[in-house]
Amino acid sequence: MKRTPSSGRVAVLLVTQNGESLLNDHLASIAAQTYPDIDLWLLDNGSTDATIAIANDWARRWSKGRARILQGRGERTAESFRALILNTGIDADYFAFADPHDLWEPEKVANAVRWIEHHAFAVPSVFCSQSVVIGQDGRVSGSTRAVAREPDFRNAIVQNIAQGNRVLFNRMARDLLAESCLRSGFSNHGWWLYLIVSGAGGVVHVDPQILACERQLQAANQWRAFLGHARRLIAGKFVEQSDVNVQALIRNQSLLTDEARATCDLYWKVRSDNFIKRLYYLRKSGVYRQTIGEQAGLYVAALLRRL
């Protein structure tokens, strides 16, 4: 029997570290959600500012459900989210990752739960919204891009289009995610969620609705952003993340569909053979990025062994 969109409890998973300038407004936007049943699980990674005091104040007056403040061990963000995913005390019907930089629109949670309830209730499912970037003056300086091609494991293996701070997922997706986290770590919580759910045959939906604002603390500079992205590529940052993902997929092969395992087998050959074979296996694998330019960059990366 299908439940009404407001019948399931949502657990918001939030990691903080020295976020006093952002946290109050972020939590206020979660408290202002039209969805009634929201638990807050905040893991702090050794803040030395007023972050904990702000979090504890919100926990005392949280009226939507439970609010728990946990002490982290100063680990990187991915490991902190992994600890929250594996925390057996967090029991809910839906789960959402959060980032103190964000301000949520009041219907963010309700719209995400409604979509899953109506379209993908019986399978592991992820809803990912769009967001805009705002500067210190509140003006919009950019936005996330609508996907050109449908989310799929063949895209997930080379590109993350489901950033963690924009996703909400159901219990089946969380159980799948937790099972994978028992076997391996990951480079990025949102990317790994996209990989493991799509690879296991679940549903990942990227919706055109703008349901959050990402606050930018420094003035935007497109050239600086472009050069920073280029430096990361040259330095092999993508390769490092891809290596972590590949090792995690190897440890979680039993969770993947036959089709996803076949894609993995071909993609691993792209990363190891001579350049002619790399291009051949890249095309045969069917992996893709979202735009023509990104797809061209994918082939260049294969030639340069940057996958």
N, C-alpha and C positions, 0 to 999 in steps of 0.2 A: 504493500500500500504506500503510495507516495505521500510524503509529509508536506505540510505547508512550509513555505520558505522561511518562516520564523521559528520553527520548532527545534532546530539543532543548535547546540552550543558551539561557539567559535573560540578557539584559543589563539591569542596573538602572541607570537614569539619574537621578542625584542632583545637585541644585544646592544649594550651601551659602554662607552668609555669616554669620560670627560666631555659629556654632552650637555652641560648645564644651560648653555645658550639656546639649545634647540628642544630639549626634552619636554618642557612644560607645554609649549604650543602643540607639540606632536601628540602628547597624551590627551590634551584637550580635544583634539580632532578625533581621536578614537572614542573618547567619552561621548562625543556629540553624534556618534553613529545612530541612525534610525533603527538599526538592528538591536534587539533588546538584550541578548544573552552573549556576553563577551567576557572571557577570562583573560587576564593580563599576566604573562610570564616574562619577567624582565631579568636577564642575566647581565650583571655588571662586571667588567673586566678591570677591576682595580682603579676606579676613578679616584682622582685626588681633588676634584672640585666639588661642587654642590649637587652633582648628579644623584647620589644616593639619597640625600635629604629630599630632593624633589620627588624622586621615585617613591620614597616612603610616605610622603604627604599624600600623593595620589593613591597609594595602596590603602591608606586609612579611610579614604572617602570614596573608593571605587564602588559604584552602585549597580554595575551591570553583571557582576558575578564575582569570582575570586580574583585576587591580585596577589602575586607572589614575587618577591624580590630575592634573587639568588646571587650568590657570590661566585664569580668565575675565578679561573686560575691564571689570568693574564695571557691566555692563548690567543692565537690569531682568530679572526672573526669566523672563518669557516669551521674551526673546531668548536667554537662556542655555540654556533647553531647546531652542530652535530650533537653536542651535549643536550641541548633542548629537545632535539628530535628523539633522542634515545631515553629521555626522562619518562619513566613509566608512570610517574605521578600526574602527568599532563594528559587528562582524559577529555576528549571533545569529539564532536561530529565533524568539525571543520577546523582548519588551521591556516594561519596567515603569518608570513614573515613581515617584520616591520623594521624601519630605519628611522632614527630620530630626525634625519634631514627632511622627512616627508610631512606633509599636511594632507590628511585624508578628506575627501569629499564626504558629506553626510551619508550618501547612499552607497559608498564603496563596498561595504561588507554585504549589505542586503542584496545589491545587484549581483554580486559574485555568487552568493549562496543560491539566489533565485535561478541563475543560469544553470548551475550544476544540478539543482533539484529537477529542473525541467528537461535537461538535455543529456546529462551524463551521470545520473545518480547511481547506477548499478555497476560502474567500473571505476578504476582509479582515475581521477580527473583533476585537472588544474585549470583555474580561470586566471587569466592575466589581463589586466587593464592597461590603458595608456596613461601617460602622465605629462605634465608640462614642467618646465624648469623656470623658476622665478628667482630674480635677484634680490639683493637686500632691500631694494626699494619696492618690492612686490610686483614689479613688472615682469611679464612673461618674456623670457629670452630664448626659449626653444621648446621643443616637445619631442617625445618619442615618436618613432615612425611606425605607421601601420604596416603590417607584414604584407609582402607582395605574394608570398606563397604560403601554403598551409603548413602549420607546425607538423613536424615529422621527425623521427629518429635520424633520418638521413641529413636533416638540417642540424639537429641538436649536436651531432658528433663533431661539427665544425663551427657552430655559431650558437650563442646564447641569445634568444629573443624573449626569454621569460625571466627577466631580472627579479631577484628574490623579493624586493620591496614592493612589487606590483602583483604578487600572486596570492591566491587563496585556493586551498585544495581540500579534498574530502578525506574521510577517515581511511578509505581504502588506499589512497595515494600515500597517506602518512605511514600506514603500516608497511607498505612496499618500501618507502623511503627508509624507515627504521631498520627493516631487514637488511637493506643494502649497507646501511651505516654500521651494522654489526661486523661487516666483512671488510670495510675499507673506509678511508676518509675521502675527501673531495676537495677540489680547488675553489669552488664557489657553490653556495647552497642553492641558489636559484637555477644555475646551470645544471647541477646534478639532478635536481628535481625534474627538470625538462628531459634530461637524458634517460633517467631510470623509468619515468612514467611512460614516455613515448616508446622506449625500448621494450617495455613489458606489455605493450599493446593497449595502454590507457589513452585517455583523451587529454590533449592540451589545447585550450582555446584562447587565442589572443583576440581580445575584444576591442573595438574602436572607441569605446567610451573612455573619456579622460576622468579618472577617479582619484587622482592624487596630484599634488604639487611637490616637486623636489626643490628644496631650497639650496641656492648656491651662495656660499659665504663670500666668495671673491668675485669681482667683476669678470664677466665672460670675456675670453679672448680666443677667437676662432683659430688664429694662427698658432697660438701657444698650445691649444688643444690638439690641433693637427700635428704639430711637431712632437708633442708628447706621445701621441698615438704611434707615430712613425718610429720614434726611439724605442718604444716598447716592442714593436714588431722586429726591429733590427736586433735588439737585445735578446730576442727569443722568448719574450714573456708568454706569447701564445703557445709556443712549444712546451714551455714548462707546465702550463695549465693542461695542455693536451696530454702530456705524459702522465699527469696525475689521473686524468679522466680515463685514459686507456688502461692504466693499471687497475683502476676501480672497476671498469667494465670486465676485465679479465676475471676478477674475483667474484663478479656478480653475473657471470654468463648464464647460470641456471635460472635467473629471473627474467631473461630476455626471450623474446619470440625467436623462432627459427629464422625469420626474415632479418631481424636485428642482428642476430649472430652472424648471418651471412654477410651483412653490410660491414660488420666489424672485421671479419676475416679479410675482406677486400681492402678496407681502409688501412689495416696494419701493413699490407703489402705496399701501399702508397708511401708509407713512411720508411721503407727499408730497401726497395729494389733500385736499379739504375733508373736514370731520369725518363727513358722511353717507357719502361714498364710502370713507372710512377704515374705518368699521364694516362696510360692505358687503364690501370686499375682504378685511378680516380674517376674516370669516365664510367667504367663498368660498375663501380660501387653505387653510383647515383647520388652521392652526397652533394649537398648544395648549400650555398648561402642565398640570401634573400634577393639581392639585386644583380643586374648584369655586371656592374662594376665590381661588386663583392665576389661574384663568381669568377671573374677574370683574375682577381687578386688571389683566389684560392688556387688557381692553376700556377700562378707565379710562385706562390708559397710552396707548392709541391715541387717545382723545379729547384727551388733554393733550399729544400729540406727544412722548411719552416712550418711544417704541419706536425 
